[in-house]
């Protein structure tokens, strides 16, 4: 099952392609207005996936049909674009409503216990998670002490341009990403067995990275202190360029050989690969499974960074 937090405005969902490939159901808010939904969701629904039980919470305001998903046993909440780390989703299109978003976040999300981990839909600074306690204390838009009048005034004066793919993404996502015609997809890179994931990231296997490591420029996107302290070690000859500051150092990434980005599990490095591709690095891929997979496969590296 693929879960959608809302109808996205800046990219086309891969839900329909995943359904075609593996037969999974598409689940999204019934209030989203999308067509082709296999499982329309409403506030209070509970989704059972193996031993996991996800509570569906309606959190509109960024768009009219936003949902968040709460894993109570694991103390996690997935907030989509409603609540971001130290921020919030914009409210100036797609039935957005700043007052409604303020109430959604303050009453439906920040009332969860303080030790619940928040996983937003994205973060432009490379951060992956926060907590309810942190956002109540440090979120300048929605934290404790902020009034709804302040939030509404702030959001109504952001003055941001609309997303570049708004006219394409919204109509496509209103049919769950189903293409009008079979997509040919981007041309596959010729420098290795690279595949495009459903998330839109070029990806390559660890075994290829090991076999061709002398021909590649490998970037480790962890913080230097993290590399030194990590039990998974690192890949010999890799270059540490933290995700947090990667955008400031894009010009230092060579173009004369393929670039592979790595992190412990492949999540941060997937973000890094997207950043580099967007910045014009044509030959770049994320290493599948990250350093944990590298270690599981028994591939050698520097044992302690």
Secondary structure, DSSP 8 states (H G I E B T S, - for coil): -EE-SS--SSS--SHHHHHHHH---EEEEGGG--SS-SEEE-TT-EEEETTEEEEEEE--SSSTT-EEEEETTTTEEEEETTEETTEE---SSTT--HHHHHHHIIIIITTS-TT-EEEES--TTS---EEHHHHHHH-TTTSTT--HHHHHHHHTT------TTHHHHHHHHTTTT--SS--------SSSS-EE-TTS-EEE-HHHHHHTGGGSEEEE-S-HHHHHH-TT-B-TT-EE--GGGGGGGGGGS-SSS-EEEE-SSSHHHHHHHHHHHHTT--SEEEETTHHHHHHHTT---BTT-
